Amino acid sequence: MKSRPGYRILALLSLSTGALGLVLPLLPTMPFVLLALWAAGRGAPELHDQIRRHPRFAPILEPWKRDRAVPAQAKFAACMMLLTSWLLAWWSGAGPWVLGLMLLLFLAVSLFLLSRPSPVRQPEQV
């Protein structure tokens, strides 16, 4: 597969945002890392492999890879952050169109996340 700059840029931006989510409490990590993985798979195969092997990102990607699952803690955090973002936009006086579009987008993202199963822990080998 050849490198495609648009997907590479999207992957790098998403991965950078996801990395910030590791240290910033109100920024989700998983959705951005999943977006980065998807974009890298289409335009930057070497970056795709690096993300899959990364010591911080690989563990959160494993349930997604195995079962298309999102941990319950990540679902809750993402939904609370979306709600907080919408409330901040409302409080700051965003226009009705902006609030309406944000609401539609945030509801779609929340419904998608909540529709994913939560990972089931594998029993430990004795």
N, C-alpha and C positions, 0 to 999 in steps of 0.2 A: 504494500500500500504506500502510495506517495504522500508526502506532507502537503497539507492544505492549510494555508495561512489563517483563514478565518476561524476554522475549528481550533487551530493551535492557540490563537489569541484568546478565544473563548475559554479554552481549557486552562490556560495560564491565569486569566482573570478569576475564573471560578475557583481554581485551586488556591490562589492567593487569598480570596475572600474566605474560603473554608479554613485556611491556616489561621487567619485572624480569629475565626470562631473558636479555635482551641484555647485562646487566651482571653477573649472578650465574652463576658457572660451573656450578653443579649444577642449575640450573633450565632446562628446555627452553623454547624460544621457539615453535617451529613448531606443536606441537599446540594450544597456547593461542590462537595467532593464528588457526589454522584454525577452532577452536571459536568464537572471537569473530566471524569472518567469517560463519560459518554462522548464528549467533544474530542478528547484525546484519541479515543478509539476510531474516530472518523478522520482525524487529520494529523495525529502525532503519535504513531505507534510506540516510539521509544518512551515518550512521556506516559502513555497508558501503562506500559510495563513498570515504570518507576513508581507510579501511583499505587499499583496493585501490590508492589513489594515494600512500600514505605512502612517503617515501623509504627508510625502514628495513625496512618490512614487505613492500612490493611485490616486491622481488627474491626474497624467500624464497617468496612466493606464486606467482610466475610458473610454476615447474615443476609445481606442483600444478594450477594452472589449465590449463596446456597438456597435461600428460600424466598427471595424478593421481600425480605422482612425488614422492618424498621423497629428498633428498640422502643419500648413504651416511653422511656425517659426522653428519648429524642423527639417522639411525637408530641409529648406534652410540652417540652421546651419550645419546639417550633411553633405550635399553636399559640402558646402564651406570648411569644415574641411577635407573631403576626398581629395578635390582638393589641398588644402594647404599641406597635407601630401605627396601627389604624387609629387608636385613641390619641396618640401624640399628633397625628395629622389632623384629626378632628379638633383637638384642643388648640392647635396652632392656627386654626382658621382656614384650612384647605377648602377649596371650592367643592360644591356638591358633585361635580363631574369626577373630580379627582377621588373624592371619598367613595363614590359609587364604583369606579373602576378598581380602586384598591380593594373594596369589599368583595367584588366579584372574583378578583384574582386570589385574594387571601382565602376565600371560601373554597375555591377550586383546589388550591394547594392543601388546605386543611383536610378536605374530603379525601384527596388522594392519599395523604399520609395516614389518615385514620382507617382507610380501607386496606392498608397493607397489614399483613400479620405481624405480630411481635415474635421475635426469635425465641425458639425453645432451646433451653440449654441442653446440650448433649450430656448424657450420664458419663461420669468420670470412669475411666478404665481402672480396674483394680489389679 
